[in-house]
Amino acid sequence: MKRPGLFLDRDGVINVPPPPEQRYLLSPDEFRLMPGIVELIRMANDAEWPVAVVTNQKCVALGLLSEEGLHLIHERMQELFAEAGVHVENIQYCPCDEYAGCDCRKPLPGMLFRAAEVLNIDTHRSWMLGDQRRDLQAGAAAGCRCIGIDAAAQAPEAELAADDLPTLLPKLSAIFV
């Protein structure tokens, strides 16, 4: 039987985004967890909901970061989660730019569908959390309910929303019942 899951954008949700002038996170040494993300993933882990990361990584298409470099950043993310006693089961990324014509670059739902297939997730019983409207558009296109923070807090797809994740945490515990 398929189960509910939690889909998370990466930059701005899981990790502190780089400064606007840098635009892209290009080194594992720059990776810092956002406040509240460990607590949220712990709630999902405790409820036995699989957690998947779905992230656009245009920096690969631009030649600013190799896929090997991206994997090193994701290894660092997994190390930080392990140190905190939480885990994500799957990482999907789109290395394309918006002109590639792929089906995975958010706001398209391809990454969510791939993660759902790997993890046996029912997207209609799942949630997508993002900080950009395109994250929530991808979640809605996959049939998920959506949680918006930061810029996505005002998105029409956001069923739950706040300026930041710590503000939302008390409300989010209710989705894992």
C-alpha positions in Angstrom: 0.0 0.0 0.0 1.2 3.5 -0.8 1.9 5.8 2.0 2.0 9.6 2.6 5.4 11.4 2.2 7.0 14.7 2.6 8.7 16.5 -0.3 11.2 19.3 0.5 12.8 21.9 -1.7 16.5 22.3 -0.8 17.8 25.9 -1.0 15.9 28.1 1.4 14.1 25.2 3.1 16.8 22.7 4.1 19.8 24.9 3.8 20.5 28.6 4.3 20.6 30.0 0.7 23.7 31.7 -0.5 23.8 35.5 -0.6 21.9 36.9 -3.7 25.1 38.0 -5.4 26.4 34.4 -5.3 23.0 32.9 -6.2 24.2 29.2 -6.0 25.6 27.0 -3.3 28.8 25.6 -4.8 30.6 23.9 -2.0 29.8 21.5 0.8 31.6 23.9 3.2 28.9 26.5 2.5 26.0 24.1 3.5 24.2 25.2 6.7 20.9 23.8 7.9 17.9 26.2 8.2 16.3 26.6 11.6 13.5 24.1 12.1 14.3 21.7 9.4 15.7 19.0 11.7 12.6 19.2 13.8 10.3 18.8 10.8 12.2 15.9 9.4 12.2 14.3 12.8 8.4 14.6 12.9 8.2 12.9 9.5 10.7 10.2 10.5 8.8 9.5 13.7 5.6 9.1 11.7 7.4 6.8 9.3 6.7 9.1 6.4 9.4 9.0 3.8 11.2 12.3 3.1 12.4 13.3 -0.4 14.4 16.3 -1.5 13.4 17.8 -4.8 15.7 20.5 -6.0 16.4 22.5 -9.2 20.1 22.9 -9.6 20.6 25.1 -12.7 24.1 25.8 -11.5 25.1 22.4 -13.2 23.6 23.5 -16.5 25.5 26.8 -16.2 28.8 24.9 -15.7 29.3 26.5 -12.2 29.1 23.1 -10.5 29.7 19.5 -11.7 27.3 16.8 -10.8 30.1 15.3 -8.7 30.3 18.6 -6.8 26.5 18.5 -6.3 26.7 15.0 -4.9 29.4 16.2 -2.4 27.0 18.9 -1.3 24.2 16.3 -0.8 26.6 14.0 1.1 27.3 16.9 3.4 23.6 17.4 3.9 23.1 13.7 4.7 26.1 13.9 7.2 24.4 16.9 9.0 21.1 15.0 9.1 22.8 11.9 10.5 24.5 13.9 13.2 21.1 15.3 14.2 19.6 11.8 14.2 17.2 12.3 11.2 17.3 11.1 7.6 15.9 11.7 4.1 15.3 8.7 1.9 15.7 10.1 -1.5 17.2 13.1 -3.3 16.0 14.1 -6.8 17.6 17.0 -8.6 17.2 18.7 -11.9 20.5 19.8 -13.4 18.8 21.5 -16.4 18.1 25.1 -17.1 14.5 26.3 -17.9 15.0 25.9 -21.6 16.0 22.2 -21.6 12.5 20.9 -22.1 12.8 18.3 -19.3 9.9 17.2 -17.2 11.7 17.4 -13.9 12.4 21.1 -13.5 10.0 22.7 -11.1 7.3 23.9 -11.6 6.9 20.6 -13.4 6.2 17.6 -11.1 8.7 15.0 -12.6 11.0 14.9 -9.6 8.1 14.4 -7.2 6.7 11.6 -9.4 10.2 9.9 -9.5 10.7 10.1 -5.8 7.1 8.9 -5.2 7.8 5.8 -7.4 11.0 5.0 -5.6 9.6 5.4 -2.1 6.0 4.1 -2.8 4.4 7.4 -1.9 0.8 8.4 -2.6 1.3 12.0 -3.7 -2.4 12.7 -2.9 -1.8 12.0 0.8 1.5 13.9 0.8 2.8 17.4 1.3 5.3 19.6 -0.5 7.2 22.3 1.3 8.9 25.1 -0.6 10.0 28.7 -0.4 9.3 29.6 -4.0 6.0 29.4 -5.8 7.4 27.0 -8.4 8.0 24.5 -5.6 4.3 24.6 -4.7 3.2 24.5 -8.3 5.2 21.3 -8.7 3.6 19.9 -5.6 0.1 20.8 -6.6 0.7 19.3 -10.1 1.7 16.1 -8.4 -1.4 16.1 -6.3 0.2 17.1 -3.1 -1.0 19.5 -0.5 1.4 22.5 -0.1 3.2 24.4 2.6 4.8 27.7 1.7 7.4 29.6 3.6 9.2 32.9 2.8 8.3 34.0 -0.8 5.9 31.0 -1.2 3.9 32.0 1.9 1.6 34.1 -0.4 1.3 31.5 -3.2 -2.3 30.5 -3.8 -1.2 26.8 -3.7 -0.1 27.2 0.0 -2.6 25.5 2.3 -0.3 26.2 5.2 2.1 29.2 5.2 4.3 31.4 7.3 7.4 33.6 6.9 9.6 30.8 8.2 9.6 27.2 9.2 10.0 27.6 13.0 6.8 29.6 13.0 5.0 26.7 11.2 6.3 23.8 13.2 3.5 23.7 15.8 0.9 23.5 13.0 2.9 20.9 11.0 2.9 18.3 13.7 -0.8 17.8 13.0 -0.2 16.6 9.4 1.7 13.5 10.6 -1.2 11.8 12.3 
